Amino acid sequence: MNATQWLLFILIVQVIHFLGTWKLYVKAGRKAWEAAVPVYNAIVLMKIINRPTWWTVLLFIPIINLLMFPIIWIETIRSFGRNSTAETWIVILTIGFYIYYVNYALDIKYIENRSLHPTTATGEWVSSIAFAVIAATLVHTYFIQPYVIPTPSLERTLRVGDLLFVSKFHYGARTPMTTVAAPMVHDTLPIVRTKSYLKKPQLPYFRLPGFTKVDRNDIVVFSWPADTVRQFFKKEAGVIKPIDKKSNYVKRCVGIPGDSLEIIDGYVYIDGKQLQLPDRAKPQYDYTVYANKGVSSKVLQEIGVMDFQRKYLTGAINQTQFDAIRKYLIGSDRTTDGKIALYTKAGGIPVNVIRSQGLAMTEETPRERIAALTDEMVAELKKNNSIDSVVKELDDKGVAGYNNFPQNPMYPWNYDQMGPIYIPEEGATVKLDLKSLPLYKKIITEYEGNTLSVSGNQIKVNGQVTDSYTFQQDYYWMMGDNRDHSEDSRAWGYVPENHIVGTPIFIWMSVDNFNEGIFNWKPRWDRIFTTVNGEGEPVSYFKYFIIALVAYFVGSWLWKRKKSNA
């Protein structure tokens, strides 16, 4: 909806409100015209229903207002003696239009000093739940949002199973664009697994003031620009979603508006200089580890490597045995000598499971293995006498990779060799021709809503022939620290400013085996209650939290005991 459409919509809402309530205003000792003045009519209504004036503000906050409207409808009819449970449900199910019947058809009397306390335990419970949901939604939407790391794209900086608090106020909270949506959920309703929102009407993009801007090396949560799936992790294509209902991703910002970015041998260069990552960043790259006597899983696990594959060999196994080990497998096949090869992730198959099933199984120790390693891990392996060499896996320059931005043969880029590429800045103008068009086509059409056509060498934007384009907003380049196992800007390009959600600030819980079910979770005690940003090794504040919690409960018990003995 554009500005004119929104003004028309607001006018219609005001007319509906006036026609349905003006008699109620008069019955309450106010003037009929007061029901017609936008904003002022809401302030007056708060006085009529004997509720605080600041409730008016809640009526104009997207999403929060959807929760407030039913409460206002109920409070309005109750202020005129309509207190029955049936009428409460009727005013909700008629989307407030039952107030018209109260306004015109009933002989009612205004109750000026009515009790605001629920008359039943159920009413008290419902009232408490309603305002708890409103408060939680307000915090969730505009201040702090919980987030879980579902994929290893930032491993080992942020790990799968890290549960975070994401600040929305650092960059300024993005006000919801989707006006009708279920509170406290993202794009999908739990249990029923259906869409949690209506696509229309949509509000224009607006961001509240923040106290900082997205900077180079910030870890950022954003709406995935290329999202075309109904639910995260569900393979599906062709779904068009509102910006604020796209799946949330978390990556590191390595390029900001105005930067010239290049990737050389896997390393990021900004304006010709290699990007220096903060000391808490743990970038990983794929390496091939060689050892003439075999590269054992134990050697890799001892230095903390978690991203490699293991292969077990066994003879014939029955269905019961296979079912017992199935959850640990990522694949299986039969070897040329008749044995069965079983493939697992780094965790392997637990020894106690192998023994309990009576399996005769050996693990293959290959001479070479590919593993994702940090610089520290590479140094440790090179010091190990059993390892012959550690070689970084790199794609050559000029060799097009799979699914690389901008998906055009004129740009044979890959994850290790890319650019240089300009990161667009609001107000900046670039030359537009057939060579540069693939880089900016999605920005022009999808992110900034223009029409685009090409005829021969001629480019038209919004029907006008042009050889340049001026950007309407800032853009960013996001990448995962797990460089060879991250789908990021190298695959789908720029992240627009209006897709930015916030930045992670705190890990309140962290568990191993996060994707293997809650009963397999193992707490990472050294990561619980640690900050995401800062310098040096993260320090856990969990013990201080426990001490404060114990002190609070002991203090409360002593205080109550002292009062009872007084």
Buried (B, 14 or more C-beta within 10 A) or exposed (E): BEEEEBEEEEEEEBEBBBBBBBBBBBBBEBEEEBBBBEEEBBBBBBBBBBBEEEBBEBBEBBBBBBBBBBBBBBBBBBBBBBBEEEBBEBBBEEEBEBBBBBBEEEEBEBBEEBEEEEEEEEBEEBBEEBEEBBEEBBEBBBBBBEBBBBBBBBBBBBBBBBBBBBBBBBBBBBBBBBBBBBBEEBBBEEEEEEBBBEEEEBBEBEBEEBEEBBEBBBBBBBBBBBBEBBBBEEEEEEBEBBBBBBBBBBBBBBBBBBBBBBBBEBBBBBEEEEBEBEEBBBBBBBBBBBBEEEBBBEBBBEBEBBBBBBBBBBEEBEEEBBEBBEEBBEEBEEEEEEBBBBBBEBBBBEEEBBEEBEBEBEBEBBEBBBBBBBEEBBEBBEEBEEBBEBEBBBBEEEEBBEEBBBBBEEBBBBBBBBBBBBBBBEEBEBEBEEEBBBBBBBBBEEBBEBEBEEEEEEBBBEEEEEEEBEBBBBBBBBBBBBBBBBBBBBBBBBBBBBBBBBBBBBBBBBBBBBEBEEEEBEEBEEBBBBBBBEEEEBEBBBEEEEEEEEEEEEEEEEEEEEEEEE
